Amino acid sequence: MKKVKITVIRKVCHKDLMELYENPIEHACDLQEGQVFIANGPKRPEGLCLSAWESMSHFVIELANGGGNFYDGWMKNPKSAMISCNDGFRPVSFLIETLEEEAD
């Protein structure tokens, strides 16, 4: 089983949707573009929010186990995936890539 690199690529904020539908909240997401997490096999990396992990864990586990080529050639690199968290107001896009390093 391999380690998998998870990189925060982009954060988006849909202020118009927030104004229309969201109850005000003080704190939503601490992730920063460029931030990197390393998944050790199927384990959620420390500091990665549970909601984001739930959106991507299937892809991370598949990549860690040698899989890939999702949706018949979706990604240029078949050992990767681009996944977003499920926050419709502040979606965060993550690039997930298989590393050569073996998981612990």
Disulfide bonds with the S-S distance in Angstrom:
none
